[in-house]
Amino acid sequence: MLDQPSQAGFPDETRDGGFGTARATLLDLYKTIQASVEAFRGGLQVIVVEHADLDDEPFRSAVRACRRRSNGEALVPEHWITCDTDE
């Protein structure tokens, strides 16, 4: 389970609106993940929770779900959330 591997490189790079070397580094990371999964021939599963949304391969073809509140598919479903704070 990997949680936001892009987080380490993107904050500094995005100030000017571009991703610079952070984008290439992130794509290399996903290529390494893909190669590792393929090397294990079905014996390894990698789950990545990521905020970055890249159109490049192998990222795009590996995305199984895009959970964003804006599309009504948040990671935590709205019906789980209550406003009760008395508990």
N, CA, C and O atoms as CSV, one atom per row, in Angstrom:
chain,resi,resn,atom,element,x,y,z
A,1,MET,N,N,0.857,-1.172,0.000
A,1,MET,CA,C,0.000,0.000,0.000
A,1,MET,C,C,0.900,1.232,0.000
A,1,MET,O,O,1.713,1.414,0.906
A,2,LEU,N,N,0.754,2.060,-1.001
A,2,LEU,CA,C,1.511,3.308,-1.085
A,2,LEU,C,C,0.543,4.474,-0.994
A,2,LEU,O,O,-0.467,4.513,-1.697
A,3,ASP,N,N,0.851,5.410,-0.136
A,3,ASP,CA,C,-0.018,6.558,0.076
A,3,ASP,C,C,0.634,7.818,-0.495
A,3,ASP,O,O,1.603,8.329,0.066
A,4,GLN,N,N,0.111,8.303,-1.585
A,4,GLN,CA,C,0.517,9.554,-2.226
A,4,GLN,C,C,2.023,9.663,-2.481
A,4,GLN,O,O,2.668,10.565,-1.948
A,5,PRO,N,N,2.590,8.768,-3.280
A,5,PRO,CA,C,4.020,8.880,-3.552
A,5,PRO,C,C,4.415,10.189,-4.237
A,5,PRO,O,O,5.582,10.577,-4.185
A,6,SER,N,N,3.482,10.864,-4.867
A,6,SER,CA,C,3.789,12.140,-5.525
A,6,SER,C,C,3.976,13.285,-4.538
A,6,SER,O,O,4.573,14.304,-4.884
A,7,GLN,N,N,3.483,13.137,-3.331
A,7,GLN,CA,C,3.455,14.239,-2.379
A,7,GLN,C,C,4.837,14.820,-2.091
A,7,GLN,O,O,4.967,16.026,-1.882
A,8,ALA,N,N,5.845,13.996,-2.078
A,8,ALA,CA,C,7.190,14.478,-1.740
A,8,ALA,C,C,7.752,15.446,-2.775
A,8,ALA,O,O,8.491,16.361,-2.411
A,9,GLY,N,N,7.425,15.272,-4.051
A,9,GLY,CA,C,8.024,16.100,-5.086
A,9,GLY,C,C,7.163,17.191,-5.660
A,9,GLY,O,O,7.689,18.155,-6.218
A,10,PHE,N,N,5.869,17.077,-5.545
A,10,PHE,CA,C,5.007,18.026,-6.229
A,10,PHE,C,C,4.843,19.391,-5.571
A,10,PHE,O,O,4.711,20.372,-6.303
A,11,PRO,N,N,4.840,19.530,-4.260
A,11,PRO,CA,C,4.583,20.868,-3.692
A,11,PRO,C,C,5.531,21.953,-4.196
A,11,PRO,O,O,5.067,23.037,-4.549
A,12,ASP,N,N,6.834,21.706,-4.242
A,12,ASP,CA,C,7.776,22.728,-4.684
A,12,ASP,C,C,7.675,23.000,-6.174
A,12,ASP,O,O,7.881,24.130,-6.615
A,13,GLU,N,N,7.362,21.981,-6.947
A,13,GLU,CA,C,7.347,22.113,-8.400
A,13,GLU,C,C,6.095,22.816,-8.918
A,13,GLU,O,O,6.126,23.369,-10.017
A,14,THR,N,N,5.014,22.813,-8.177
A,14,THR,CA,C,3.756,23.318,-8.708
A,14,THR,C,C,3.547,24.812,-8.477
A,14,THR,O,O,2.545,25.360,-8.937
A,15,ARG,N,N,4.440,25.472,-7.796
A,15,ARG,CA,C,4.252,26.902,-7.525
A,15,ARG,C,C,4.162,27.723,-8.807
A,15,ARG,O,O,3.401,28.687,-8.877
A,16,ASP,N,N,4.941,27.342,-9.825
A,16,ASP,CA,C,4.930,28.097,-11.076
A,16,ASP,C,C,3.947,27.518,-12.095
A,16,ASP,O,O,3.931,27.941,-13.251
A,17,GLY,N,N,3.124,26.546,-11.667
A,17,GLY,CA,C,2.121,25.976,-12.550
A,17,GLY,C,C,2.598,24.780,-13.336
A,17,GLY,O,O,1.801,24.179,-14.056
A,18,GLY,N,N,3.863,24.404,-13.234
A,18,GLY,CA,C,4.388,23.251,-13.960
A,18,GLY,C,C,4.850,22.170,-13.015
A,18,GLY,O,O,4.956,22.388,-11.808
A,19,PHE,N,N,5.124,21.012,-13.562
A,19,PHE,CA,C,5.560,19.895,-12.736
A,19,PHE,C,C,7.044,19.613,-12.895
A,19,PHE,O,O,7.620,18.909,-12.065
A,20,GLY,N,N,7.682,20.137,-13.933
A,20,GLY,CA,C,9.118,19.980,-14.114
A,20,GLY,C,C,9.590,18.555,-13.959
A,20,GLY,O,O,8.983,17.628,-14.495
A,21,THR,N,N,10.668,18.381,-13.229
A,21,THR,CA,C,11.257,17.053,-13.054
A,21,THR,C,C,10.421,16.164,-12.145
A,21,THR,O,O,10.558,14.942,-12.190
A,22,ALA,N,N,9.569,16.743,-11.331
A,22,ALA,CA,C,8.735,15.940,-10.436
A,22,ALA,C,C,7.824,15.014,-11.236
A,22,ALA,O,O,7.604,13.872,-10.833
A,23,ARG,N,N,7.300,15.478,-12.343
A,23,ARG,CA,C,6.425,14.668,-13.190
A,23,ARG,C,C,7.191,13.470,-13.753
A,23,ARG,O,O,6.705,12.340,-13.700
A,24,ALA,N,N,8.375,13.715,-14.288
A,24,ALA,CA,C,9.186,12.634,-14.858
A,24,ALA,C,C,9.574,11.632,-13.768
A,24,ALA,O,O,9.566,10.424,-14.002
A,25,THR,N,N,9.910,12.131,-12.589
A,25,THR,CA,C,10.271,11.253,-11.476
A,25,THR,C,C,9.084,10.396,-11.066
A,25,THR,O,O,9.242,9.203,-10.807
A,26,LEU,N,N,7.895,10.992,-11.004
A,26,LEU,CA,C,6.703,10.238,-10.636
A,26,LEU,C,C,6.386,9.169,-11.683
A,26,LEU,O,O,6.028,8.044,-11.332
A,27,LEU,N,N,6.514,9.513,-12.961
A,27,LEU,CA,C,6.277,8.521,-14.006
A,27,LEU,C,C,7.279,7.379,-13.917
A,27,LEU,O,O,6.916,6.220,-14.121
A,28,ASP,N,N,8.528,7.691,-13.615
A,28,ASP,CA,C,9.538,6.640,-13.428
A,28,ASP,C,C,9.155,5.729,-12.266
A,28,ASP,O,O,9.339,4.513,-12.338
A,29,LEU,N,N,8.623,6.317,-11.197
A,29,LEU,CA,C,8.187,5.523,-10.052
A,29,LEU,C,C,7.088,4.549,-10.465
A,29,LEU,O,O,7.127,3.375,-10.098
A,30,TYR,N,N,6.110,5.034,-11.226
A,30,TYR,CA,C,5.019,4.159,-11.656
A,30,TYR,C,C,5.498,3.098,-12.641
A,30,TYR,O,O,4.963,1.989,-12.657
A,31,LYS,N,N,6.478,3.411,-13.446
A,31,LYS,CA,C,7.066,2.398,-14.335
A,31,LYS,C,C,7.763,1.318,-13.512
A,31,LYS,O,O,7.701,0.137,-13.853
A,32,THR,N,N,8.423,1.719,-12.436
A,32,THR,CA,C,9.086,0.758,-11.553
A,32,THR,C,C,8.063,-0.122,-10.849
A,32,THR,O,O,8.263,-1.330,-10.728
A,33,ILE,N,N,6.977,0.469,-10.389
A,33,ILE,CA,C,5.907,-0.309,-9.751
A,33,ILE,C,C,5.352,-1.321,-10.747
A,33,ILE,O,O,5.178,-2.493,-10.412
A,34,GLN,N,N,5.075,-0.873,-11.967
A,34,GLN,CA,C,4.531,-1.753,-12.992
A,34,GLN,C,C,5.496,-2.906,-13.291
A,34,GLN,O,O,5.074,-4.060,-13.366
A,35,ALA,N,N,6.764,-2.607,-13.457
A,35,ALA,CA,C,7.760,-3.642,-13.746
A,35,ALA,C,C,7.853,-4.651,-12.598
A,35,ALA,O,O,8.019,-5.847,-12.834
A,36,SER,N,N,7.746,-4.174,-11.367
A,36,SER,CA,C,7.804,-5.056,-10.205
A,36,SER,C,C,6.610,-5.997,-10.163
A,36,SER,O,O,6.765,-7.191,-9.908
A,37,VAL,N,N,5.425,-5.463,-10.410
A,37,VAL,CA,C,4.216,-6.283,-10.419
A,37,VAL,C,C,4.310,-7.334,-11.524
A,37,VAL,O,O,3.978,-8.498,-11.302
A,38,GLU,N,N,4.760,-6.931,-12.705
A,38,GLU,CA,C,4.896,-7.877,-13.812
A,38,GLU,C,C,5.936,-8.950,-13.509
A,38,GLU,O,O,5.750,-10.108,-13.886
A,39,ALA,N,N,7.022,-8.590,-12.840
A,39,ALA,CA,C,8.075,-9.550,-12.514
A,39,ALA,C,C,7.576,-10.652,-11.583
A,39,ALA,O,O,8.067,-11.779,-11.642
A,40,PHE,N,N,6.614,-10.339,-10.733
A,40,PHE,CA,C,6.065,-11.326,-9.813
A,40,PHE,C,C,4.939,-12.151,-10.429
A,40,PHE,O,O,4.406,-13.049,-9.777
A,41,ARG,N,N,4.571,-11.861,-11.667
A,41,ARG,CA,C,3.588,-12.643,-12.440
A,41,ARG,C,C,2.332,-12.987,-11.651
A,41,ARG,O,O,1.938,-14.149,-11.548
A,42,GLY,N,N,1.717,-11.953,-11.102
A,42,GLY,CA,C,0.467,-12.151,-10.366
A,42,GLY,C,C,0.647,-12.425,-8.880
A,42,GLY,O,O,-0.339,-12.589,-8.161
A,43,GLY,N,N,1.874,-12.478,-8.412
A,43,GLY,CA,C,2.124,-12.762,-7.007
A,43,GLY,C,C,2.291,-11.527,-6.146
A,43,GLY,O,O,2.605,-11.633,-4.960
A,44,LEU,N,N,2.084,-10.356,-6.732
A,44,LEU,CA,C,2.237,-9.095,-5.994
A,44,LEU,C,C,1.111,-8.151,-6.390
A,44,LEU,O,O,0.836,-7.955,-7.574
A,45,GLN,N,N,0.476,-7.580,-5.404
A,45,GLN,CA,C,-0.539,-6.563,-5.640
A,45,GLN,C,C,-0.064,-5.277,-4.984
A,45,GLN,O,O,0.368,-5.278,-3.831
A,46,VAL,N,N,-0.148,-4.183,-5.724
A,46,VAL,CA,C,0.227,-2.871,-5.198
A,46,VAL,C,C,-1.001,-1.980,-5.263
A,46,VAL,O,O,-1.624,-1.846,-6.316
A,47,ILE,N,N,-1.344,-1.377,-4.148
A,47,ILE,CA,C,-2.463,-0.431,-4.086
A,47,ILE,C,C,-1.866,0.941,-3.792
A,47,ILE,O,O,-1.126,1.114,-2.823
A,48,VAL,N,N,-2.195,1.909,-4.635
A,48,VAL,CA,C,-1.682,3.267,-4.478
A,48,VAL,C,C,-2.856,4.215,-4.305
A,48,VAL,O,O,-3.788,4.208,-5.110
A,49,VAL,N,N,-2.815,5.023,-3.268
A,49,VAL,CA,C,-3.779,6.102,-3.081
A,49,VAL,C,C,-3.035,7.364,-3.492
A,49,VAL,O,O,-2.001,7.698,-2.913
A,50,GLU,N,N,-3.561,8.064,-4.488
A,50,GLU,CA,C,-2.802,9.147,-5.099
A,50,GLU,C,C,-3.700,10.330,-5.424
A,50,GLU,O,O,-4.843,10.156,-5.844
A,51,HIS,N,N,-3.174,11.538,-5.226
A,51,HIS,CA,C,-3.891,12.749,-5.618
A,51,HIS,C,C,-3.522,13.176,-7.029
A,51,HIS,O,O,-4.337,13.774,-7.732
A,52,ALA,N,N,-2.311,12.877,-7.445
A,52,ALA,CA,C,-1.897,13.222,-8.808
A,52,ALA,C,C,-2.772,12.461,-9.787
A,52,ALA,O,O,-3.167,11.325,-9.521
A,53,ASP,N,N,-3.073,13.077,-10.909
A,53,ASP,CA,C,-3.915,12.454,-11.927
A,53,ASP,C,C,-3.213,12.647,-13.268
A,53,ASP,O,O,-3.413,13.658,-13.941
A,54,LEU,N,N,-2.401,11.683,-13.646
A,54,LEU,CA,C,-1.590,11.793,-14.851
A,54,LEU,C,C,-2.266,11.107,-16.034
A,54,LEU,O,O,-2.925,10.081,-15.867
A,55,ASP,N,N,-2.104,11.672,-17.220
A,55,ASP,CA,C,-2.644,11.061,-18.431
A,55,ASP,C,C,-1.658,10.084,-19.062
A,55,ASP,O,O,-1.999,9.383,-20.015
A,56,ASP,N,N,-0.449,10.036,-18.539
A,56,ASP,CA,C,0.612,9.225,-19.117
A,56,ASP,C,C,0.510,7.761,-18.682
A,56,ASP,O,O,-0.065,7.435,-17.643
A,57,GLU,N,N,1.089,6.892,-19.515
A,57,GLU,CA,C,1.199,5.482,-19.149
A,57,GLU,C,C,2.495,5.267,-18.384
A,57,GLU,O,O,3.476,5.962,-18.647
A,58,PRO,N,N,2.529,4.354,-17.472
A,58,PRO,CA,C,1.524,3.335,-17.167
A,58,PRO,C,C,0.479,3.779,-16.150
A,58,PRO,O,O,-0.359,2.978,-15.736
A,59,PHE,N,N,0.519,5.033,-15.748
A,59,PHE,CA,C,-0.409,5.528,-14.729
A,59,PHE,C,C,-1.866,5.358,-15.170
A,59,PHE,O,O,-2.662,4.754,-14.452
A,60,ARG,N,N,-2.218,5.885,-16.343
A,60,ARG,CA,C,-3.613,5.934,-16.774
A,60,ARG,C,C,-4.255,4.554,-16.838
A,60,ARG,O,O,-5.369,4.381,-16.344
A,61,SER,N,N,-3.599,3.584,-17.419
A,61,SER,CA,C,-4.208,2.259,-17.570
A,61,SER,C,C,-4.290,1.497,-16.249
A,61,SER,O,O,-5.032,0.520,-16.149
A,62,ALA,N,N,-3.542,1.927,-15.240
A,62,ALA,CA,C,-3.552,1.239,-13.950
A,62,ALA,C,C,-4.608,1.778,-12.987
A,62,ALA,O,O,-4.870,1.161,-11.955
A,63,VAL,N,N,-5.213,2.914,-13.307
A,63,VAL,CA,C,-6.225,3.508,-12.426
A,63,VAL,C,C,-7.496,2.663,-12.490
A,63,VAL,O,O,-8.045,2.422,-13.565
A,64,ARG,N,N,-7.950,2.221,-11.321
A,64,ARG,CA,C,-9.166,1.416,-11.245
A,64,ARG,C,C,-10.362,2.219,-10.760
A,64,ARG,O,O,-11.503,1.883,-11.077
A,65,ALA,N,N,-10.115,3.267,-10.003
A,65,ALA,CA,C,-11.200,4.101,-9.495
A,65,ALA,C,C,-10.657,5.495,-9.234
A,65,ALA,O,O,-9.555,5.666,-8.713
A,66,CYS,N,N,-11.451,6.483,-9.607
A,66,CYS,CA,C,-11.097,7.873,-9.344
A,66,CYS,C,C,-12.112,8.408,-8.348
A,66,CYS,O,O,-13.234,8.759,-8.714
A,67,ARG,N,N,-11.715,8.465,-7.114
A,67,ARG,CA,C,-12.615,8.858,-6.036
A,67,ARG,C,C,-12.417,10.323,-5.709
A,67,ARG,O,O,-11.426,10.705,-5.086
A,68,ARG,N,N,-13.348,11.125,-6.124
A,68,ARG,CA,C,-13.301,12.556,-5.826
A,68,ARG,C,C,-14.703,12.992,-5.421
A,68,ARG,O,O,-15.701,12.547,-5.987
A,69,ARG,N,N,-14.751,13.855,-4.447
A,69,ARG,CA,C,-16.056,14.338,-4.000
A,69,ARG,C,C,-16.808,15.017,-5.148
A,69,ARG,O,O,-18.037,14.969,-5.198
A,70,SER,N,N,-16.075,15.649,-6.067
A,70,SER,CA,C,-16.722,16.368,-7.169
A,70,SER,C,C,-17.464,15.440,-8.123
A,70,SER,O,O,-18.404,15.875,-8.787
A,71,ASN,N,N,-17.063,14.166,-8.208
A,71,ASN,CA,C,-17.799,13.256,-9.087
A,71,ASN,C,C,-18.738,12.345,-8.298
A,71,ASN,O,O,-19.284,11.386,-8.843
A,72,GLY,N,N,-18.922,12.649,-7.017
A,72,GLY,CA,C,-19.848,11.894,-6.189
A,72,GLY,C,C,-19.317,10.547,-5.738
A,72,GLY,O,O,-20.076,9.738,-5.203
A,73,GLU,N,N,-18.033,10.286,-5.941
A,73,GLU,CA,C,-17.452,9.001,-5.577
A,73,GLU,C,C,-16.281,9.191,-4.617
A,73,GLU,O,O,-15.178,8.723,-4.900
A,74,ALA,N,N,-16.491,9.853,-3.513
A,74,ALA,CA,C,-15.431,10.089,-2.542
A,74,ALA,C,C,-14.977,8.765,-1.931
A,74,ALA,O,O,-15.741,7.801,-1.897
A,75,LEU,N,N,-13.756,8.719,-1.454
A,75,LEU,CA,C,-13.214,7.511,-0.855
A,75,LEU,C,C,-14.053,7.083,0.348
A,75,LEU,O,O,-14.283,5.892,0.556
A,76,VAL,N,N,-14.503,8.045,1.131
A,76,VAL,CA,C,-15.429,7.774,2.229
A,76,VAL,C,C,-16.820,8.188,1.752
A,76,VAL,O,O,-17.073,9.377,1.561
A,77,PRO,N,N,-17.727,7.222,1.556
A,77,PRO,CA,C,-19.069,7.552,1.064
A,77,PRO,C,C,-19.790,8.542,1.982
A,77,PRO,O,O,-19.648,8.480,3.203
A,78,GLU,N,N,-20.553,9.442,1.394
A,78,GLU,CA,C,-21.240,10.467,2.183
A,78,GLU,C,C,-22.181,9.878,3.224
A,78,GLU,O,O,-22.351,10.459,4.295
A,79,HIS,N,N,-22.798,8.732,2.928
A,79,HIS,CA,C,-23.747,8.164,3.897
A,79,HIS,C,C,-23.044,7.633,5.151
A,79,HIS,O,O,-23.716,7.310,6.130
A,80,TRP,N,N,-21.716,7.535,5.146
A,80,TRP,CA,C,-20.977,7.171,6.347
A,80,TRP,C,C,-20.771,8.346,7.267
A,80,TRP,O,O,-20.525,8.168,8.460
A,81,ILE,N,N,-20.868,9.550,6.728
A,81,ILE,CA,C,-20.549,10.747,7.477
A,81,ILE,C,C,-21.797,11.274,8.179
A,81,ILE,O,O,-22.839,11.463,7.551
A,82,THR,N,N,-21.682,11.507,9.476
A,82,THR,CA,C,-22.792,12.082,10.223
A,82,THR,C,C,-22.331,13.369,10.892
A,82,THR,O,O,-21.137,13.591,11.092
A,83,CYS,N,N,-23.266,14.181,11.221
A,83,CYS,CA,C,-22.952,15.449,11.889
A,83,CYS,C,C,-23.087,15.340,13.397
A,83,CYS,O,O,-22.876,16.324,14.106
A,84,ASP,N,N,-23.432,14.174,13.897
A,84,ASP,CA,C,-23.574,13.984,15.339
A,84,ASP,C,C,-22.207,14.085,16.014
A,84,ASP,O,O,-21.296,13.318,15.703
A,85,THR,N,N,-22.074,15.011,16.915
A,85,THR,CA,C,-20.837,15.159,17.661
A,85,THR,C,C,-21.039,14.881,19.142
A,85,THR,O,O,-20.140,15.112,19.950
A,86,ASP,N,N,-22.218,14.387,19.497
A,86,ASP,CA,C,-22.541,14.121,20.902
A,86,ASP,C,C,-21.950,12.817,21.406
A,86,ASP,O,O,-21.996,12.549,22.607
A,87,GLU,N,N,-21.393,11.998,20.518
A,87,GLU,CA,C,-20.921,10.671,20.934
A,87,GLU,C,C,-19.637,10.716,21.681
A,87,GLU,O,O,-19.125,9.674,22.092
